[in-house]
């Protein structure tokens, strides 16, 4: 049984949403680099370089979801990226990072919000895998 057209349209919409989100986040790595440097674990070398590199990867991998031929590989690469940046999320939650140069409401996120952010990585991973499936493929439950 092939995927219904309404489900395919929904997946396409979510694919474009993830593409745009990844490109926007990647651009922010260049326009708000100091924000991202603050959440880098101090054990990592060259935080500015790593922030810019992850920005380039986010843009490229977001765009990789557009062409059908690249989509599946792009989805897997996004999963790898989400796993690779996970230590920064853990660092933020554990180190009580106070974000300098940000509006007061954003400078000190609640500890609960920082910890709830961690399982959100699983949502992003599932999102990338779902939207990168080939069109017409069967769902796992069909």
Beta strands, then each sheet from edge to edge (+ up, - down):
end
